Amino acid sequence: MEMSSQDELKAHLIASDPAFRHLAEEHATYHAQLEALESKSSFTPEDEEEEHRLKKLKLRLKDEMEGMLHKAALAHA
C-alpha cells in the first residue's frame, strides 16, 4: 500500500472508528510524554524505567493500529 493511501486510511479510521481513534490518541499521549521525558537535562534511573515502559506501551498501540489498518485495507481491496 502506498504511504498516502495508508495515511488516508488512517485518517478515515480516526474519523470513523472510535476504537482506532482511542488507540491513536493514546499513542499520541505516550509520544508526547516520551518527548517531555527525553528533553530533561538529567536522566534518573526512574526516568529510564519510565522511558522503557512508555516505549513498550507505544509500540503495543502501534502494533494494534497496524493490525486494524491491515484489516481495513483488505476490506477495501
C-alpha positions as CSV (number, residue, x, y, z in Angstrom):
1,M,0.0,0.0,0.0
2,E,1.3,3.5,-0.8
3,M,2.1,5.8,2.0
4,S,-0.6,8.3,1.0
5,S,-3.2,5.6,0.8
6,Q,-2.2,4.3,4.2
7,D,-2.3,7.9,5.6
8,E,-5.8,8.3,4.1
9,L,-7.0,5.1,5.5
10,K,-5.6,6.0,8.9
11,A,-7.3,9.4,8.8
12,H,-10.6,7.6,7.8
13,L,-10.3,5.2,10.7
14,I,-9.6,8.0,13.1
15,A,-12.7,9.8,11.9
16,S,-15.0,6.8,11.7
17,D,-13.8,4.1,14.2
18,P,-13.9,5.1,17.9
19,A,-11.6,2.2,18.9
20,F,-9.0,3.2,16.4
21,R,-9.3,6.8,17.4
22,H,-8.8,5.9,21.0
23,L,-5.6,3.9,20.2
24,A,-4.3,6.8,18.1
25,E,-5.0,9.3,20.9
26,E,-3.3,7.1,23.5
27,H,-0.3,6.7,21.1
28,A,0.0,10.4,20.7
29,T,-0.2,10.9,24.5
30,Y,2.6,8.4,25.1
31,H,4.6,10.1,22.3
32,A,4.3,13.5,24.0
33,Q,5.2,12.0,27.4
34,L,8.3,10.4,25.9
35,E,9.4,13.7,24.2
36,A,9.0,15.5,27.5
37,L,10.9,12.9,29.4
38,E,13.7,12.8,26.8
39,S,14.1,16.6,26.8
40,K,15.0,16.6,30.5
41,S,18.6,17.8,31.2
42,S,19.3,15.0,33.7
43,F,18.0,11.4,33.4
44,T,17.5,9.3,36.6
45,P,17.1,5.5,36.8
46,E,13.4,6.1,37.3
47,D,13.3,8.1,34.1
48,E,14.9,5.3,32.3
49,E,12.3,2.8,33.6
50,E,9.5,5.2,32.6
51,E,11.0,5.7,29.2
52,H,11.2,1.9,28.7
53,R,7.6,1.5,29.9
54,L,6.3,4.2,27.6
55,K,8.1,2.9,24.6
56,K,6.6,-0.6,25.2
57,L,3.1,0.8,25.6
58,K,3.5,3.0,22.5
59,L,4.8,0.0,20.5
60,R,1.9,-2.2,21.6
61,L,-0.6,0.5,20.5
62,K,1.2,0.9,17.2
63,D,1.0,-2.8,16.6
64,E,-2.7,-2.8,17.3
65,M,-3.3,0.1,15.0
66,E,-1.2,-1.5,12.2
67,G,-3.4,-4.7,12.6
68,M,-6.6,-2.6,12.3
69,L,-5.1,-0.8,9.3
70,H,-4.3,-4.1,7.6
71,K,-7.8,-5.5,8.1
72,A,-9.3,-2.3,6.8
73,A,-7.1,-2.3,3.8
74,L,-8.1,-5.9,3.0
75,A,-11.7,-5.0,3.4
76,H,-11.4,-2.1,1.0
77,A,-9.4,-4.0,-1.6
